[in-house]
Amino acid sequence: MDRKKLQLSLGFGVFFVAYLIVLFLVTNRFYTSFWVSLIFVVLAFLFMTIAFFFVSNEKRKKQVVGLPVTTMTVMYFVIEFIMGTIFMFFNIEFVWVFVPQFIVFVLFLLCFMPAMISENNYKRENVNKTETKDNTLNKQNDKEVKDGTLNKQEDKEEK
């Protein structure tokens, strides 16, 4: 891991630990809405970490819905961070806390996961196309050598 990634990961970690410490110091009542929102905020943080540190540079720059994967992940984190933090401090019924956060999470996954999967398929297709082209060229060369047409063409080029 290079120095820049290490500094960024330490910054993310310190921010998240500080957030959790402040959150647990400020909150004195732990409603169901608190725990549901905390789970979604932690999920958002995990996906942001995955997008920045475990995804290759090629995939990070890949455009999804007109945005790079990392930008989309940061936007999801910010939305979830704000929405989840607000929901944590109110005693709201489970459904009214869970449904909006779940909808945002599913929308994010619908954009994030295909970007991760399509890159692997794209690489696999390119490898298959390259192998097919190489096999076709090799077959043509073998056929031309057998027919003697390759040698005839070389003779014509020399003259």
Short mmCIF file of the C-alpha atoms (twelve columns), coordinates in Angstrom:
data_MODEL
# 
_entry.id   MODEL 
# 
loop_
_atom_site.group_PDB 
_atom_site.id 
_atom_site.type_symbol 
_atom_site.label_atom_id 
_atom_site.label_alt_id 
_atom_site.label_comp_id 
_atom_site.label_asym_id 
_atom_site.label_seq_id 
_atom_site.Cartn_x 
_atom_site.Cartn_y 
_atom_site.Cartn_z 
_atom_site.pdbx_PDB_model_num 
ATOM 1   C CA . MET A 1   0.000   0.000   0.000   1 
ATOM 2   C CA . ASP A 2   1.507   3.309   -0.991  1 
ATOM 3   C CA . ARG A 3   1.840   6.226   1.400   1 
ATOM 4   C CA . LYS A 4   -1.091  8.221   -0.007  1 
ATOM 5   C CA . LYS A 5   -3.513  5.287   0.358   1 
ATOM 6   C CA . LEU A 6   -2.267  4.684   3.894   1 
ATOM 7   C CA . GLN A 7   -2.850  8.311   4.881   1 
ATOM 8   C CA . LEU A 8   -6.300  8.302   3.311   1 
ATOM 9   C CA . SER A 9   -7.273  5.062   5.035   1 
ATOM 10  C CA . LEU A 10  -6.055  6.379   8.394   1 
ATOM 11  C CA . GLY A 11  -8.067  9.547   7.796   1 
ATOM 12  C CA . PHE A 12  -11.217 7.541   7.035   1 
ATOM 13  C CA . GLY A 13  -10.666 5.360   10.078  1 
ATOM 14  C CA . VAL A 14  -10.053 8.282   12.449  1 
ATOM 15  C CA . PHE A 15  -13.117 10.110  11.118  1 
ATOM 16  C CA . PHE A 16  -15.356 7.086   11.570  1 
ATOM 17  C CA . VAL A 17  -14.077 6.259   15.060  1 
ATOM 18  C CA . ALA A 18  -14.499 9.913   16.102  1 
ATOM 19  C CA . TYR A 19  -18.039 9.886   14.680  1 
ATOM 20  C CA . LEU A 20  -18.919 6.749   16.660  1 
ATOM 21  C CA . ILE A 21  -17.426 8.127   19.888  1 
ATOM 22  C CA . VAL A 22  -19.318 11.418  19.573  1 
ATOM 23  C CA . LEU A 23  -22.483 9.554   18.585  1 
ATOM 24  C CA . PHE A 24  -22.433 7.275   21.619  1 
ATOM 25  C CA . LEU A 25  -21.504 10.140  23.975  1 
ATOM 26  C CA . VAL A 26  -24.296 12.394  22.734  1 
ATOM 27  C CA . THR A 27  -27.014 9.741   22.512  1 
ATOM 28  C CA . ASN A 28  -28.465 8.579   25.803  1 
ATOM 29  C CA . ARG A 29  -31.470 6.671   24.445  1 
ATOM 30  C CA . PHE A 30  -30.890 3.883   22.004  1 
ATOM 31  C CA . TYR A 31  -34.128 3.444   20.117  1 
ATOM 32  C CA . THR A 32  -34.687 0.903   17.363  1 
ATOM 33  C CA . SER A 33  -34.293 3.745   14.882  1 
ATOM 34  C CA . PHE A 34  -30.798 4.376   16.272  1 
ATOM 35  C CA . TRP A 35  -29.617 0.820   15.650  1 
ATOM 36  C CA . VAL A 36  -31.206 0.517   12.199  1 
ATOM 37  C CA . SER A 37  -29.667 3.814   11.104  1 
ATOM 38  C CA . LEU A 38  -26.291 2.876   12.558  1 
ATOM 39  C CA . ILE A 39  -26.281 -0.340  10.539  1 
ATOM 40  C CA . PHE A 40  -26.959 1.556   7.302   1 
ATOM 41  C CA . VAL A 41  -24.285 4.172   8.085   1 
ATOM 42  C CA . VAL A 42  -21.739 1.408   8.765   1 
ATOM 43  C CA . LEU A 43  -22.721 -0.288  5.477   1 
ATOM 44  C CA . ALA A 44  -22.206 2.992   3.627   1 
ATOM 45  C CA . PHE A 45  -18.801 3.397   5.252   1 
ATOM 46  C CA . LEU A 46  -17.843 -0.173  4.295   1 
ATOM 47  C CA . PHE A 47  -18.840 0.347   0.659   1 
ATOM 48  C CA . MET A 48  -16.880 3.590   0.532   1 
ATOM 49  C CA . THR A 49  -13.850 1.776   1.938   1 
ATOM 50  C CA . ILE A 50  -14.276 -1.014  -0.617  1 
ATOM 51  C CA . ALA A 51  -14.582 1.479   -3.472  1 
ATOM 52  C CA . PHE A 52  -11.429 3.343   -2.487  1 
ATOM 53  C CA . PHE A 53  -9.095  0.576   -1.373  1 
ATOM 54  C CA . PHE A 54  -10.108 -2.778  -2.781  1 
ATOM 55  C CA . VAL A 55  -11.323 -1.831  -6.241  1 
ATOM 56  C CA . SER A 56  -8.746  -1.475  -9.011  1 
ATOM 57  C CA . ASN A 57  -8.001  1.923   -10.548 1 
ATOM 58  C CA . GLU A 58  -9.669  0.873   -13.813 1 
ATOM 59  C CA . LYS A 59  -12.944 0.041   -12.069 1 
ATOM 60  C CA . ARG A 60  -12.827 3.178   -9.919  1 
ATOM 61  C CA . LYS A 61  -12.719 5.391   -12.996 1 
ATOM 62  C CA . LYS A 62  -15.469 3.449   -14.752 1 
ATOM 63  C CA . GLN A 63  -18.472 5.655   -15.472 1 
ATOM 64  C CA . VAL A 64  -21.772 4.466   -14.020 1 
ATOM 65  C CA . VAL A 65  -24.833 6.666   -14.519 1 
ATOM 66  C CA . GLY A 66  -22.420 9.337   -15.753 1 
ATOM 67  C CA . LEU A 67  -20.299 9.244   -12.570 1 
ATOM 68  C CA . PRO A 68  -17.147 7.381   -11.562 1 
ATOM 69  C CA . VAL A 69  -17.743 4.536   -9.097  1 
ATOM 70  C CA . THR A 70  -15.876 6.336   -6.299  1 
ATOM 71  C CA . THR A 71  -17.894 9.541   -6.737  1 
ATOM 72  C CA . MET A 72  -21.124 7.576   -6.672  1 
ATOM 73  C CA . THR A 73  -20.000 5.742   -3.518  1 
ATOM 74  C CA . VAL A 74  -19.051 8.977   -1.753  1 
ATOM 75  C CA . MET A 75  -22.427 10.468  -2.687  1 
ATOM 76  C CA . TYR A 76  -24.171 7.414   -1.228  1 
ATOM 77  C CA . PHE A 77  -22.093 7.711   1.947   1 
ATOM 78  C CA . VAL A 78  -22.906 11.402  2.382   1 
ATOM 79  C CA . ILE A 79  -26.643 10.842  1.796   1 
ATOM 80  C CA . GLU A 80  -26.737 7.875   4.160   1 
ATOM 81  C CA . PHE A 81  -24.568 9.626   6.744   1 
ATOM 82  C CA . ILE A 82  -26.899 12.633  6.899   1 
ATOM 83  C CA . MET A 83  -30.145 10.650  6.703   1 
ATOM 84  C CA . GLY A 84  -28.976 8.003   9.182   1 
ATOM 85  C CA . THR A 85  -27.656 10.539  11.680  1 
ATOM 86  C CA . ILE A 86  -30.949 12.441  11.633  1 
ATOM 87  C CA . PHE A 87  -33.001 9.261   12.101  1 
ATOM 88  C CA . MET A 88  -30.827 8.152   15.038  1 
ATOM 89  C CA . PHE A 89  -32.007 10.928  17.324  1 
ATOM 90  C CA . PHE A 90  -35.754 10.412  16.915  1 
ATOM 91  C CA . ASN A 91  -37.957 7.612   18.169  1 
ATOM 92  C CA . ILE A 92  -39.548 6.754   14.833  1 
ATOM 93  C CA . GLU A 93  -41.288 3.523   13.926  1 
ATOM 94  C CA . PHE A 94  -39.055 0.869   12.389  1 
ATOM 95  C CA . VAL A 95  -40.776 0.959   8.991   1 
ATOM 96  C CA . TRP A 96  -40.317 4.720   8.555   1 
ATOM 97  C CA . VAL A 97  -36.614 4.439   9.358   1 
ATOM 98  C CA . PHE A 98  -35.873 1.245   7.455   1 
ATOM 99  C CA . VAL A 99  -37.729 1.820   4.173   1 
ATOM 100 C CA . PRO A 100 -36.085 5.120   3.034   1 
ATOM 101 C CA . GLN A 101 -32.609 3.905   3.931   1 
ATOM 102 C CA . PHE A 102 -33.230 0.547   2.289   1 
ATOM 103 C CA . ILE A 103 -34.463 2.217   -0.908  1 
ATOM 104 C CA . VAL A 104 -31.337 4.394   -1.092  1 
ATOM 105 C CA . PHE A 105 -29.170 1.328   -0.398  1 
ATOM 106 C CA . VAL A 106 -30.849 -0.735  -3.134  1 
ATOM 107 C CA . LEU A 107 -30.540 2.125   -5.657  1 
ATOM 108 C CA . PHE A 108 -26.862 2.376   -4.813  1 
ATOM 109 C CA . LEU A 109 -26.373 -1.388  -5.205  1 
ATOM 110 C CA . LEU A 110 -28.169 -1.335  -8.572  1 
ATOM 111 C CA . CYS A 111 -25.469 1.035   -9.812  1 
ATOM 112 C CA . PHE A 112 -22.444 -0.255  -7.867  1 
ATOM 113 C CA . MET A 113 -22.669 -4.006  -8.412  1 
ATOM 114 C CA . PRO A 114 -23.098 -4.002  -12.209 1 
ATOM 115 C CA . ALA A 115 -20.059 -1.746  -12.453 1 
ATOM 116 C CA . MET A 116 -18.011 -4.315  -10.560 1 
ATOM 117 C CA . ILE A 117 -19.395 -7.278  -12.491 1 
ATOM 118 C CA . SER A 118 -19.331 -5.722  -15.972 1 
ATOM 119 C CA . GLU A 119 -15.639 -4.919  -15.736 1 
ATOM 120 C CA . ASN A 120 -14.820 -8.581  -15.137 1 
ATOM 121 C CA . ASN A 121 -17.056 -9.664  -18.018 1 
ATOM 122 C CA . TYR A 122 -15.547 -6.976  -20.263 1 
ATOM 123 C CA . LYS A 123 -12.034 -8.263  -19.562 1 
ATOM 124 C CA . ARG A 124 -13.145 -11.856 -20.125 1 
ATOM 125 C CA . GLU A 125 -14.791 -10.929 -23.451 1 
ATOM 126 C CA . ASN A 126 -11.675 -9.067  -24.608 1 
ATOM 127 C CA . VAL A 127 -9.478  -12.045 -23.740 1 
ATOM 128 C CA . ASN A 128 -11.830 -14.368 -25.629 1 
ATOM 129 C CA . LYS A 129 -11.920 -12.049 -28.660 1 
ATOM 130 C CA . THR A 130 -8.118  -11.798 -28.682 1 
ATOM 131 C CA . GLU A 131 -7.743  -15.562 -28.404 1 
ATOM 132 C CA . THR A 132 -10.267 -16.059 -31.219 1 
ATOM 133 C CA . LYS A 133 -8.401  -13.608 -33.477 1 
ATOM 134 C CA . ASP A 134 -5.076  -15.286 -32.700 1 
ATOM 135 C CA . ASN A 135 -6.519  -18.737 -33.404 1 
ATOM 136 C CA . THR A 136 -8.036  -17.535 -36.688 1 
ATOM 137 C CA . LEU A 137 -4.728  -16.001 -37.802 1 
ATOM 138 C CA . ASN A 138 -2.828  -19.138 -36.850 1 
ATOM 139 C CA . LYS A 139 -5.286  -21.320 -38.800 1 
ATOM 140 C CA . GLN A 140 -4.997  -19.059 -41.862 1 
ATOM 141 C CA . ASN A 141 -1.199  -19.152 -41.714 1 
ATOM 142 C CA . ASP A 142 -1.191  -22.946 -41.302 1 
ATOM 143 C CA . LYS A 143 -3.535  -23.304 -44.267 1 
ATOM 144 C CA . GLU A 144 -1.423  -20.981 -46.426 1 
ATOM 145 C CA . VAL A 145 1.752   -22.875 -45.533 1 
ATOM 146 C CA . LYS A 146 0.100   -26.192 -46.426 1 
ATOM 147 C CA . ASP A 147 -1.215  -24.817 -49.709 1 
ATOM 148 C CA . GLY A 148 2.056   -23.158 -50.523 1 
ATOM 149 C CA . THR A 149 0.313   -19.835 -51.029 1 
ATOM 150 C CA . LEU A 150 2.358   -18.174 -48.289 1 
ATOM 151 C CA . ASN A 151 5.602   -19.051 -50.045 1 
ATOM 152 C CA . LYS A 152 4.214   -17.867 -53.401 1 
ATOM 153 C CA . GLN A 153 3.234   -14.499 -51.913 1 
ATOM 154 C CA . GLU A 154 6.690   -14.052 -50.399 1 
ATOM 155 C CA . ASP A 155 8.297   -14.865 -53.743 1 
ATOM 156 C CA . LYS A 156 6.131   -12.255 -55.477 1 
ATOM 157 C CA . GLU A 157 7.067   -9.622  -52.901 1 
ATOM 158 C CA . GLU A 158 10.784  -10.324 -53.393 1 
ATOM 159 C CA . LYS A 159 10.515  -9.804  -57.159 1 
# 
